[in-house]
Amino acid sequence: MLGVWLVFVAAVAGAADVFELVHDHYVDNGGVRIHYVTAGHGPLVVLLHGFPDFWYGWREQIPLLSRHRTVAALDLRGYNLSDHPSGAEHYNLALLASDVAAVIHDLGYEHASIVGHDWGGAIAWFFAILYPQVTDSLVVLQTPHPRGLLRELRTNPEQLAHSAYARVLQQPDAYLRLTATGLAGWVTDPAARARYVEAFERSDFQAMLNYYVVNYPREPYADVPLPTVRAPVLILHGLDDVFLLPAGHNSSWEWVDGPITLVTVPGVGHFIQQDASRLVTRTIDRWLRERRL
């Protein structure tokens, strides 16, 4: 046990790169190969990144969360080592949720806790809706429930203005203006940024933007009745997010049958899992432990 503890302490202290702690896997889902990494043993927690990111975006969370759990972090389709199927139709949220189900099945589990940020958060919401019997709990970073985002786009001019970037990314030639270096520009650590540039050079820019083309709401932003989420939900939101405003989480309890915990973090922006990594990691770990997960 002492040796295991020392390895964990070294990882948290940064003495070991998270690449040395994880194992690579691939699973086929309907002809699309999905890459994911795992660490640890125990109840399964699945981590879903957003745009522009890859599994490494969870590098600060993996060491602690994997102490008493199996953690699986995906490269979403279109990113890094996962396949990049051609055609926007391959990137709808139902298919993306099925990738998560394929990973869970590949690891031999019948259920898991799902953690998602940005587009990973949207996938996490839809996974909990489409696969209630597989969802132990749901943790969402920044992304409102889909009905919350629709409401804000319909009624809140401020959110509508802050969503202008999505309209740009939905344009047919938007991918031509992207570069691996530019996409990694938000990463502050130089060593980590180099990892991102390498991963984005392996990615497909149009595939990455297909998430917006297919799934980001368009006018008239009509409400869409959806089954309620049965699992307990933890929402973390950095209040300085310039893309997704906190008002989107209002009334989330109307669409969730389980208990909801909402944690807001002043002074933190969109990439909360990195900008407030310690708080995010400890909050998720404690919340899962309270539920024996």
PADRENDREN-14354 format. One line per 4 residues: their letters; for each residue z, y, x of N, C-alpha, C. Coordinates in Angstrom, 3 decimals. Each point is the difference from the previous one (the first is absolute). Example, Ala and Ser with C-alpha at 12.3 -4.5 7.8 and 13.67 -1.06 7.14 Angstrom:
2
as) 7.800:-5.690:13.190:0.000:1.190:-0.890:0.000:1.200:0.900  -0.720:1.050:-0.350:0.060:1.190:0.820:0.730:1.090:-0.770
***
This chain:
293
mlgv) 0.000:-1.208:0.821:0.000:1.208:-0.821:0.000:1.260:0.856  0.715:-0.047:1.139:0.052:1.175:0.856:-1.385:0.374:0.502  -0.805:-1.013:0.354:-1.354:0.276:0.482:-0.861:0.644:-1.056  0.109:-0.476:-1.244:-0.766:0.583:-1.093:0.404:1.458:-0.208
wlvf) 1.320:0.255:0.054:0.486:1.361:-0.197:-0.503:0.933:1.092  0.004:-0.485:1.245:-0.463:0.834:1.097:-1.479:0.332:-0.131  -0.807:-0.970:-0.468:-1.416:0.268:-0.216:-0.173:1.073:-1.061  0.812:-0.107:-1.065:-0.099:0.998:-1.071:0.392:1.397:0.499
vaav) 1.098:0.071:0.738:0.453:1.291:0.515:-1.062:0.610:0.914  -0.615:-0.824:0.835:-1.042:0.500:0.900:-1.175:0.551:-0.779  -0.349:-0.673:-1.090:-1.137:0.455:-0.811:0.296:1.342:-0.631  1.198:0.125:-0.577:0.360:1.255:-0.652:0.051:1.131:1.016
agaa) 0.451:-0.309:1.201:0.110:1.024:1.033:-1.333:0.379:0.603  -1.056:-0.745:-0.369:-1.325:0.311:0.494:-0.343:-0.723:1.283  0.907:-0.893:0.462:-0.258:-0.726:1.245:-1.096:-1.042:-0.192  -0.219:-0.428:-1.228:-1.047:-0.971:-0.294:-0.929:0.607:-1.037
dvfe) -1.287:-0.085:0.233:-0.966:0.488:-0.979:-0.029:-0.955:-1.178  -0.184:0.553:-1.206:0.003:-0.850:-1.186:-1.109:-1.042:0.051  -1.078:0.259:0.747:-1.053:-0.994:0.160:0.542:-1.291:0.610  1.059:0.105:0.789:0.598:-1.181:0.627:0.914:-0.759:-0.949
lvhd) 0.336:0.594:-1.131:0.939:-0.608:-0.933:-0.675:-0.706:-1.166  -1.291:0.249:-0.207:-0.667:-0.503:-1.199:-0.980:-1.118:0.345  -0.355:-0.757:-1.031:-0.986:-1.074:0.119:-1.183:0.327:-0.906  -1.202:-0.242:0.482:-1.214:0.295:-0.753:-0.381:-1.147:-0.917
hyvd) -0.515:0.356:-1.184:-0.480:-0.983:-0.974:-1.252:0.546:-0.668  -0.768:-0.916:-0.561:-1.158:0.363:-0.818:0.000:-0.889:-1.237  -0.378:0.599:-1.128:-0.146:-0.768:-1.232:-1.291:0.418:-0.676  -0.708:-0.969:-0.575:-1.232:0.276:-0.733:0.322:0.228:-1.467
nggv) -0.484:1.102:-0.538:0.164:0.286:-1.424:-1.369:0.264:-0.603  -0.576:-1.009:-0.611:-1.306:0.147:-0.631:-1.094:0.372:0.977  0.083:-0.510:1.225:-1.011:0.298:1.000:0.290:1.204:0.856  1.106:0.692:-0.266:0.423:1.147:0.806:1.203:-0.427:0.842
rihy) -0.129:0.124:1.323:1.077:-0.420:0.890:0.965:1.159:0.226  1.276:-0.252:-0.290:1.041:1.011:0.122:0.891:-0.346:1.189  0.162:0.983:0.881:0.901:-0.164:1.142:1.377:0.541:-0.352  1.033:-0.732:0.422:1.361:0.497:-0.162:0.870:-0.535:1.125
vtag) 1.103:0.673:0.233:0.945:-0.424:1.031:1.338:-0.312:-0.657  0.761:-0.881:0.633:1.314:-0.355:-0.525:1.053:0.064:1.096  1.241:0.156:-0.451:1.161:-0.067:0.878:1.188:-0.455:-0.837  0.922:-0.739:0.611:1.241:-0.367:-0.654:-0.086:-1.222:-0.882
hgpl) 1.134:-0.288:-0.653:0.130:-1.149:-0.898:0.899:0.394:-1.165  -0.288:-0.575:-1.161:0.811:0.269:-1.177:-0.848:0.462:-1.161  0.606:0.681:-0.985:-0.757:0.500:-1.150:-1.162:0.872:0.469  -1.104:-0.061:-0.737:-1.228:0.670:0.441:-0.045:1.457:-0.468
vvll) -0.347:0.879:0.938:-0.270:1.407:-0.277:-1.400:0.304:0.506  -0.864:0.523:-0.872:-1.378:0.317:0.358:-0.157:1.511:0.118  -0.564:0.458:1.125:-0.166:1.418:0.281:-1.472:0.386:-0.095  -0.294:1.041:-0.774:-1.373:0.433:-0.265:-0.174:1.450:0.437
hgfp) -0.879:0.240:0.950:-0.221:1.343:0.527:-0.944:0.797:-0.895  -0.194:1.269:0.358:-0.901:0.868:-0.746:-1.144:0.494:0.862  -0.507:1.188:-0.332:-1.120:0.627:0.707:0.504:1.201:0.780  -0.439:0.165:1.254:-0.678:-0.977:0.846:1.042:-0.687:0.881
dfwy) 0.102:-1.294:-0.100:1.073:-0.718:0.660:-0.437:-1.439:0.231  0.877:-0.832:0.553:-0.199:-1.446:0.046:1.375:-0.623:0.119  0.100:-1.295:0.157:1.311:-0.656:-0.084:1.019:0.635:0.931  -0.446:0.566:1.118:0.865:0.575:1.019:0.774:1.210:-0.522
gwre) -0.418:0.549:-1.123:0.727:1.107:-0.602:1.424:-0.350:-0.376  0.313:-1.299:-0.081:1.338:-0.468:-0.332:0.787:-0.402:1.244  -0.438:0.434:1.185:0.633:-0.442:1.248:1.479:0.351:0.073  0.409:1.101:-0.651:1.404:0.390:0.035:0.846:-0.820:-0.973
qipl) -0.633:-0.569:-1.033:0.742:-0.743:-1.010:0.080:-1.502:0.296  -1.002:-0.544:0.647:-0.083:-1.456:0.177:1.210:-0.588:0.723  0.478:0.567:1.116:1.109:-0.655:0.704:1.253:-0.183:-0.850  0.441:1.034:-0.702:1.219:-0.119:-0.792:-0.226:-0.847:-1.248
lsrh) -1.090:0.234:-0.716:-0.226:-0.742:-1.241:-0.177:-1.488:0.255  -0.469:-0.369:1.188:-0.245:-1.415:0.303:1.225:-0.709:0.558  1.118:0.684:0.099:1.210:-0.668:0.513:0.406:-1.157:-0.892  -0.062:0.203:-1.316:0.432:-1.044:-0.935:-1.086:-0.336:-1.021
rtva) -1.237:0.394:0.302:-1.092:-0.214:-0.943:-1.269:-0.358:0.755  -0.950:-0.581:-0.712:-1.366:-0.080:0.507:-0.717:1.263:-0.439  -0.550:0.728:0.956:-0.751:1.216:-0.288:-1.468:-0.260:0.300  -0.863:0.304:-0.965:-1.449:-0.110:0.178:-0.610:1.375:-0.204
aldl) -0.699:0.496:1.009:-0.651:1.313:-0.074:-1.505:-0.189:0.064  -0.709:0.462:-1.023:-1.444:-0.222:-0.111:-0.802:1.100:0.672  -1.186:-0.374:0.471:-1.110:0.932:0.144:-0.755:-0.058:-1.322  0.019:1.068:-0.777:-0.757:-0.009:-1.250:-1.479:-0.214:0.290
rgyn) -0.720:-0.562:-0.971:-1.432:-0.232:0.207:-0.692:1.321:0.327  -0.890:-0.060:0.993:-0.661:1.191:0.506:0.628:0.523:1.275  1.211:-0.443:0.311:0.750:0.530:1.128:0.164:-1.026:1.120  -0.125:0.466:1.222:0.363:-0.725:1.198:-0.595:-1.412:0.003
lsdh) 0.831:-1.041:0.000:-0.466:-1.376:0.177:-0.319:-0.711:-1.313  0.242:0.644:-1.132:-0.414:-0.581:-1.279:-1.490:0.239:-0.214  -0.608:-0.801:-0.870:-1.425:0.161:-0.291:-0.265:1.338:-0.676  -1.260:0.446:0.123:-0.439:1.276:-0.575:-1.173:-0.267:-0.948
psga) 0.236:-0.638:-1.143:-1.128:-0.302:-0.880:-0.757:1.266:-0.408  -1.314:-0.109:-0.060:-0.848:1.133:-0.353:-0.088:0.133:-1.509  0.151:1.228:-0.490:-0.091:0.244:-1.433:1.330:0.440:-0.568  -0.014:1.128:-0.708:1.238:0.561:-0.541:0.694:-0.941:-0.971
ehyn) -0.760:-0.877:-0.644:0.584:-0.895:-0.996:1.027:-0.961:0.596  0.003:-0.139:1.314:0.932:-0.919:0.665:1.351:0.637:0.276  0.218:1.236:-0.488:1.218:0.716:0.354:0.785:0.480:-1.216  -0.210:-0.620:-1.142:0.809:0.390:-1.156:1.414:-0.567:0.144
lall) 0.936:0.611:-0.688:1.405:-0.327:0.194:0.339:-1.435:-0.373  -0.698:-0.576:-0.962:0.273:-1.389:-0.358:-0.343:-0.934:1.155  -1.129:0.241:0.672:-0.358:-0.820:1.155:0.967:0.217:1.151  0.396:1.240:0.216:0.937:0.296:1.076:1.349:-0.670:-0.257
asdv) 0.432:-0.031:-1.256:1.233:-0.702:-0.336:-0.148:-1.497:0.215  -1.195:-0.531:-0.259:-0.210:-1.435:0.217:0.075:-0.359:1.478  -0.329:0.930:0.894:0.177:-0.243:1.437:1.474:-0.237:0.315  0.867:0.779:-0.637:1.439:-0.164:0.204:0.449:-1.369:-0.498
aavi) -0.485:-0.384:-1.171:0.349:-1.311:-0.544:-0.463:-1.118:0.933  -1.178:0.174:0.606:-0.525:-1.009:0.918:0.896:-0.151:1.221  0.511:1.105:0.515:0.899:-0.054:1.159:1.295:-0.713:-0.369  0.566:0.339:-1.142:1.241:-0.645:-0.450:-0.203:-1.508:-0.108
hdlg) -1.102:-0.407:-0.610:-0.301:-1.422:-0.153:-0.229:-0.655:1.357  -0.685:0.707:0.896:-0.297:-0.550:1.327:1.275:-0.289:0.778  1.028:0.775:-0.224:1.272:-0.196:0.690:0.898:-1.016:-0.699  -0.455:-0.532:-1.131:0.750:-1.027:-0.701:1.107:0.523:-0.899
yeha) -0.052:1.263:-0.357:1.018:0.590:-0.869:-0.526:0.097:-1.436  0.944:0.024:-0.939:-0.345:0.177:-1.404:0.269:1.418:-0.482  0.742:0.774:0.775:0.308:1.375:-0.399:0.390:0.791:1.234  -0.006:1.324:-0.135:0.259:0.876:1.138:0.410:1.376:-0.486
sivg) 0.601:0.770:0.897:0.199:1.429:-0.213:-1.204:0.724:0.588  -0.488:1.000:-0.710:-1.218:0.710:0.398:0.354:1.436:0.355  -0.417:0.423:1.201:0.259:1.352:0.478:-1.341:0.657:0.312  -0.251:1.187:-0.557:-1.286:0.640:0.224:0.108:1.499:0.183
hdwg) -0.881:0.539:0.840:-0.093:1.440:0.237:-1.407:0.481:-0.300  -0.121:1.166:-0.663:-1.312:0.587:-0.268:-0.832:-1.009:-0.811  -1.219:-0.361:0.448:-0.775:-0.997:-0.745:0.737:-1.329:-0.067  0.774:-0.312:1.029:0.827:-1.195:-0.078:1.005:0.084:-1.136
gaia) 0.483:1.224:-0.286:0.893:0.194:-1.136:-0.713:-0.217:-1.321  -1.245:0.479:-0.106:-0.779:-0.237:-1.219:-0.226:-1.492:-0.205  -0.336:-0.703:1.088:-0.177:-1.451:-0.096:1.304:-0.668:-0.418  1.121:0.474:0.566:1.300:-0.579:-0.339:0.312:0.160:-1.485
wffa) -0.244:1.190:-0.563:0.215:0.193:-1.438:-0.844:-0.991:-0.803  -1.290:-0.090:0.350:-0.877:-0.887:-0.761:0.354:-1.465:0.212  0.450:-0.351:1.191:0.417:-1.375:0.219:1.169:-0.357:-0.914  0.996:0.884:-0.077:1.153:-0.262:-0.857:-0.398:-0.103:-1.467
ilyp) -1.038:0.738:-0.398:-0.485:-0.050:-1.381:-0.788:-1.283:-0.257  -0.856:-0.380:0.944:-0.881:-1.156:-0.185:0.670:-1.323:0.324  1.000:0.023:0.885:0.661:-1.231:0.433:1.521:0.129:-0.158  0.467:0.210:-1.223:1.448:0.221:-0.180:0.842:-1.181:0.448
qvtd) -0.514:-1.214:-0.176:0.774:-1.181:0.357:0.089:-0.202:1.506  -0.824:0.711:0.761:-0.016:-0.130:1.460:0.773:1.128:0.668  0.362:1.023:-0.757:0.602:1.219:0.563:1.515:-0.036:-0.129  0.694:-0.169:1.139:1.462:0.058:0.004:0.496:1.426:-0.152
slvv) -0.608:0.900:0.729:0.379:1.408:-0.047:-1.166:0.822:0.524  0.061:1.298:-0.266:-1.104:0.893:0.344:0.564:1.230:0.704  -0.570:0.319:1.163:0.379:1.209:0.741:-1.268:0.814:0.209  0.013:1.256:-0.464:-1.190:0.843:0.072:0.341:1.287:0.741
lqtp) -0.804:0.305:1.005:0.163:1.217:0.785:-1.093:0.988:-0.393  0.400:1.096:-0.604:-0.825:1.163:-0.337:-0.852:-0.169:-1.254  -0.516:-1.166:-0.296:-1.014:-0.175:-1.045:0.623:-0.098:-1.391  -0.342:0.887:-0.925:0.523:-0.110:-1.364:-0.554:-1.223:-0.717
hprg) 0.684:-0.400:-1.049:-0.553:-0.981:-0.929:-1.351:0.522:-0.474  -0.995:-0.877:-0.205:-1.335:0.495:-0.383:-0.001:0.903:-1.222  0.865:-0.251:-0.965:0.037:0.873:-1.174:0.611:1.354:0.338  0.899:0.016:0.986:0.566:1.269:0.443:-1.032:0.870:0.690
llre) -0.827:-0.614:0.850:-1.045:0.775:0.673:-1.020:0.520:-1.010  -0.386:-0.827:-0.951:-0.945:0.439:-1.026:0.560:1.179:-0.787  1.263:-0.082:-0.360:0.621:1.099:-0.749:-0.010:1.290:0.797  0.341:-0.094:1.295:0.047:1.206:0.828:-1.393:0.605:0.175
lrtn) -1.001:-0.834:0.194:-1.365:0.515:0.125:-0.464:0.649:-1.307  0.495:-0.497:-1.096:-0.388:0.500:-1.317:0.731:1.283:-0.370  1.249:0.161:0.479:0.846:1.083:-0.505:0.534:0.947:1.063  -0.097:-0.370:1.268:0.624:0.782:1.061:-1.069:0.583:0.925
peql) -0.327:1.281:-0.141:-1.040:0.610:0.847:0.303:-0.099:1.489  1.290:-0.024:0.353:0.358:-0.087:1.416:-0.418:-1.347:0.580  0.284:-1.091:-0.731:-0.433:-1.314:0.494:-1.516:-0.092:0.027  -0.655:0.580:-0.984:-1.459:-0.012:-0.021:-0.555:0.680:1.245
ahsa) 0.585:1.127:0.391:-0.448:0.707:1.198:0.264:-0.822:1.256  1.138:-0.670:0.029:0.358:-0.800:1.169:-0.816:-1.287:0.079  -0.726:-0.332:-1.038:-0.856:-1.185:0.004:-1.437:0.326:0.385  -0.263:1.240:0.371:-1.363:0.387:0.351:-0.542:-0.828:1.161
yarv) 0.869:-0.400:0.921:-0.450:-0.809:1.141:-0.640:-1.304:-0.460  0.526:-0.563:-1.099:-0.537:-1.267:-0.504:-1.433:0.175:-0.494  -0.299:1.156:-0.587:-1.368:0.252:-0.457:-0.958:0.045:1.186  0.463:0.546:1.114:-0.829:0.032:1.214:-0.254:-1.417:0.489
lqqp) 1.046:-0.810:0.012:-0.131:-1.368:0.504:-0.826:-0.887:-0.928  -0.175:0.420:-1.246:-0.822:-0.773:-0.940:-1.492:0.277:0.146  -0.364:0.997:0.794:-1.414:0.336:0.161:-0.733:-1.104:0.769  -1.259:-0.264:-0.350:-0.725:-1.126:0.608:-0.116:0.065:1.524
dayl) -0.059:1.200:0.572:-0.187:0.120:1.448:1.302:0.333:0.731  1.133:-0.117:-0.668:1.263:0.405:0.613:0.313:-0.817:1.251  -0.381:-1.265:0.000:0.319:-0.865:1.145:-0.674:0.485:1.283  -1.102:0.735:-0.125:-0.716:0.481:1.177:0.810:1.036:0.778
rlta) 0.973:0.612:-0.654:0.803:1.033:0.645:1.291:-0.545:0.600  0.183:-1.305:-0.073:1.212:-0.613:0.526:-0.229:-0.564:1.393  1.035:0.076:0.822:0.001:-0.633:1.315:1.332:-0.707:0.181  0.019:-0.984:0.871:1.243:-0.722:0.268:1.060:0.941:0.558
tgla) -0.402:0.875:0.899:0.948:0.947:0.586:0.528:0.977:-1.036  -0.882:0.486:-0.856:0.429:0.919:-1.040:0.945:-0.644:-0.996  -0.270:-1.232:-0.398:0.856:-0.698:-0.950:1.386:-0.265:0.572  0.070:-0.123:1.320:1.289:-0.258:0.652:0.734:1.282:0.360
gwvt) -0.539:1.139:-0.379:0.574:1.272:0.407:1.388:0.260:-0.524  0.387:-0.633:-1.106:1.321:0.237:-0.572:1.114:-0.723:0.764  -0.375:-0.940:0.885:0.989:-0.798:0.740:0.477:0.813:1.203  1.286:0.270:0.071:0.523:0.901:1.029:0.245:-0.682:1.337
dpaa) 0.357:-1.274:0.003:0.282:-0.702:1.246:-1.301:-0.398:0.690  -0.229:0.431:1.246:-1.280:-0.275:0.673:-0.314:-1.489:0.143  1.006:-0.814:0.325:-0.239:-1.436:0.151:-0.383:-0.623:-1.335  0.689:0.397:-1.057:-0.330:-0.520:-1.330:-1.371:0.487:-0.435
rary) -0.320:1.270:0.323:-1.306:0.529:-0.389:-1.134:-0.801:0.630  0.186:-0.442:1.222:-1.022:-0.822:0.658:-0.209:-1.309:-0.752  1.095:-0.583:-0.508:-0.114:-1.216:-0.819:-0.819:0.283:-1.266  0.246:1.155:-0.592:-0.703:0.361:-1.230:-1.497:0.202:0.253
veaf) -0.327:0.692:1.067:-1.417:0.218:0.305:-0.704:-1.338:0.181  0.625:-0.916:0.691:-0.571:-1.329:0.208:-0.207:-0.726:-1.325  1.008:0.076:-0.875:-0.106:-0.674:-1.300:-1.065:0.643:-0.875  -0.081:1.328:0.001:-0.989:0.674:-0.832:-1.421:-0.215:0.513
ersd) -0.147:-0.201:1.291:-1.328:-0.315:0.533:-0.474:-1.366:-0.499  0.936:-0.857:-0.384:-0.346:-1.312:-0.566:-0.153:0.065:-1.520  0.366:1.108:-0.592:0.003:0.117:-1.456:-1.353:0.500:-0.504  -0.141:0.045:-1.324:-1.216:0.478:-0.649:0.360:1.249:-0.793
fqam) -0.515:1.148:0.415:0.391:1.259:-0.631:-0.386:0.045:-1.476  -1.188:-0.489:-0.325:-0.390:0.008:-1.409:0.905:-0.913:-0.823  0.375:-1.138:0.565:0.918:-0.893:-0.702:1.329:0.693:-0.255  0.496:0.722:0.997:1.260:0.721:-0.161:-0.094:1.031:-1.125
lnyy) -1.144:0.664:-0.100:-0.172:1.024:-1.037:-0.297:-0.603:-1.371  -0.416:-1.257:-0.026:-0.258:-0.642:-1.288:1.260:-0.095:-0.854  1.172:0.032:0.627:1.246:0.028:-0.769:0.013:1.232:-0.901  -0.472:1.133:0.523:-0.077:1.233:-0.782:-1.154:-0.039:-0.993
vvny) -1.142:-0.499:0.453:-1.190:-0.036:-0.855:0.270:-0.804:-1.267  0.662:-1.134:0.145:0.189:-0.914:-1.128:1.262:0.316:-0.797  1.064:0.408:0.677:1.314:-0.017:-0.642:0.645:1.355:-0.252  -0.407:1.055:0.723:0.686:1.271:-0.225:-0.456:0.569:-1.344
prep) 0.936:0.390:-0.870:-0.375:0.407:-1.361:-0.989:1.165:-0.040  -0.863:-0.049:-1.004:-0.956:1.078:-0.268:0.251:0.538:-1.413  -0.538:1.174:-0.267:0.142:0.580:-1.337:-0.564:-0.966:-1.038  0.602:-0.048:-1.197:1.006:0.932:-0.548:1.457:-0.424:0.249
yadv) 0.261:-0.930:0.907:1.353:-0.415:0.353:0.765:-0.516:-1.217  -0.704:-0.753:-0.818:0.626:-0.536:-1.206:1.086:-1.004:0.364  1.073:-0.006:-0.795:1.084:-0.946:0.232:-0.517:-1.425:-0.207  0.511:-0.922:0.800:-0.415:-1.401:-0.077:1.242:-0.844:-0.268
plpt) 0.133:-0.562:-1.186:1.155:-0.867:-0.270:-0.003:-1.194:0.953  1.142:-0.271:0.599:0.138:-1.103:0.938:1.274:-0.771:-0.322  0.018:-1.297:0.275:1.260:-0.743:-0.152:1.084:0.605:0.882  1.224:-0.056:-0.464:1.100:0.548:0.781:0.296:-0.874:1.212
vrap) 0.531:0.630:1.030:0.434:-0.720:1.197:1.374:-0.601:-0.287  0.137:-1.284:0.246:1.256:-0.679:-0.315:0.995:0.038:1.150  -0.490:0.143:1.203:0.849:-0.098:1.190:0.784:1.280:0.233  1.118:-0.085:0.718:0.681:1.221:0.443:-0.896:0.772:0.966
vlil) 0.106:1.328:-0.059:-0.912:0.861:0.770:0.810:1.002:0.829  -0.392:0.128:1.264:0.512:1.051:0.882:-1.158:0.926:0.339  0.173:1.293:-0.257:-1.014:1.014:0.321:0.579:0.921:1.059  -0.745:0.188:1.103:0.369:0.975:1.024:-1.095:1.046:0.079
hgld) 0.404:1.272:0.044:-1.005:1.064:-0.015:0.398:1.136:0.926  -0.849:0.282:0.987:0.159:1.186:0.830:-0.467:1.219:-0.767  0.861:0.978:-0.181:-0.273:1.115:-0.900:-1.041:0.973:0.530  -0.353:-0.109:1.288:-1.021:0.890:0.560:-1.398:-0.621:-0.019
dvfl) -0.180:-1.065:-0.741:-1.318:-0.627:-0.134:-0.978:0.996:-0.616  -1.122:0.240:0.676:-0.990:0.948:-0.506:-1.103:-0.700:-0.792  0.090:-1.307:-0.161:-1.010:-0.755:-0.741:0.537:-0.508:-1.335  1.199:-0.536:0.016:0.608:-0.568:-1.204:1.325:0.724:-0.242
lpag) 0.059:0.792:-1.063:1.172:0.821:-0.278:1.089:-0.831:-0.685  1.263:0.346:0.212:1.097:-0.819:-0.537:0.045:-0.060:-1.518  -0.574:0.981:-0.690:0.027:-0.018:-1.469:-0.683:-1.237:-0.572  -0.859:-0.636:0.782:-0.669:-1.205:-0.470:0.947:-1.138:-0.327
hnss) 1.218:0.044:0.565:0.976:-1.069:-0.257:0.802:0.229:-1.273  -0.120:1.185:-0.594:0.728:0.258:-1.242:-0.404:-1.012:-1.065  0.983:-0.495:-0.718:-0.201:-0.950:-1.104:-0.429:-1.381:0.472  0.105:-0.294:1.289:-0.349:-1.344:0.466:0.807:-1.062:-0.727
wewv) 1.224:0.332:-0.386:0.864:-0.941:-0.691:-0.554:-0.435:-1.347  -0.927:0.771:-0.548:-0.602:-0.386:-1.274:-0.979:-1.154:0.165  -0.426:-0.254:1.224:-1.006:-1.031:0.262:0.570:-1.167:0.796  1.320:-0.014:0.161:0.670:-1.052:0.759:1.166:-0.526:-0.818
dgpi) 0.062:-1.326:-0.173:1.113:-0.614:-0.725:1.221:-0.199:0.892  -0.227:-0.149:1.303:1.110:-0.194:0.922:0.616:1.321:0.413  1.089:-0.057:0.771:0.625:1.232:0.493:-0.879:0.697:1.018  0.073:1.326:0.015:-0.763:0.810:0.956:0.974:0.797:0.859
tlvt) -0.239:-0.019:1.308:0.716:0.842:0.938:-0.997:0.968:0.611  0.268:1.303:-0.103:-0.895:1.023:0.543:0.716:0.743:1.127  -0.610:-0.008:1.191:0.554:0.689:1.164:-1.000:1.059:0.434  0.403:1.266:-0.016:-0.864:1.082:0.460:0.517:0.519:1.342
vpgv) -0.939:0.363:0.869:0.350:0.390:1.365:-0.598:1.375:0.289  0.816:1.056:0.045:-0.507:1.346:0.313:-0.531:0.062:1.434  -1.005:0.842:0.202:-0.505:0.250:1.339:-0.863:-1.092:0.579  -0.373:-0.970:-0.808:-0.813:-1.128:0.466:-1.276:-0.047:-0.830
ghfi) -1.118:-0.265:0.668:-1.287:-0.001:-0.667:-0.473:-1.372:-0.422  -1.313:-0.148:-0.034:-0.628:-1.178:-0.597:0.332:-1.298:0.727  0.039:0.032:1.331:0.211:-1.232:0.770:1.490:-0.215:0.247  0.717:-0.195:-1.080:1.456:-0.063:0.024:0.509:-1.173:0.817
qqda) -0.718:-1.125:0.020:0.478:-1.178:0.719:0.016:0.214:1.508  -0.729:1.015:0.475:0.047:0.337:1.415:0.792:1.285:0.258  -0.157:0.997:-0.860:0.687:1.279:0.211:1.488:-0.083:-0.295  0.416:-0.937:-0.833:1.426:-0.235:-0.276:0.256:-1.500:0.104
srlv) -0.448:-0.582:1.101:-0.035:-1.461:0.128:1.381:-0.632:-0.119  0.988:0.594:0.631:1.337:-0.603:-0.029:0.566:-0.009:-1.407  -0.102:1.134:-0.691:0.503:0.079:-1.369:-0.740:-0.979:-0.902  -1.333:-0.037:0.111:-0.802:-0.883:-0.846:0.360:-1.459:0.245
trti) 0.080:-0.389:1.268:0.274:-1.396:0.334:1.372:-0.421:-0.503  1.001:0.822:0.259:1.353:-0.357:-0.420:0.139:-0.006:-1.516  -0.662:0.924:-0.672:0.073:0.051:-1.461:-0.631:-1.241:-0.618  -1.179:-0.380:0.488:-0.654:-1.200:-0.526:0.839:-1.233:0.281
drwl) 0.499:-0.125:1.233:0.801:-1.168:0.375:1.251:-0.115:-0.870  0.707:1.097:-0.170:1.223:-0.025:-0.803:-0.300:-0.320:-1.458  -1.055:0.609:-0.532:-0.367:-0.221:-1.400:-0.385:-1.460:-0.238  -0.738:-0.591:0.937:-0.354:-1.410:-0.134:1.228:-0.902:0.124
rerr) 0.902:0.324:0.938:1.203:-0.817:0.178:0.869:0.042:-1.249  0.061:1.129:-0.670:0.785:0.095:-1.243:-0.538:-0.935:-1.067  -1.281:-0.333:0.101:-0.623:-0.919:-0.952:-0.166:-1.402:0.582  0.673:-0.244:1.121:-0.012:-1.288:0.684:-1.411:-0.396:0.400
l) -0.789:1.002:0.401:-1.370:-0.227:0.410:-0.182:0.367:1.473
***
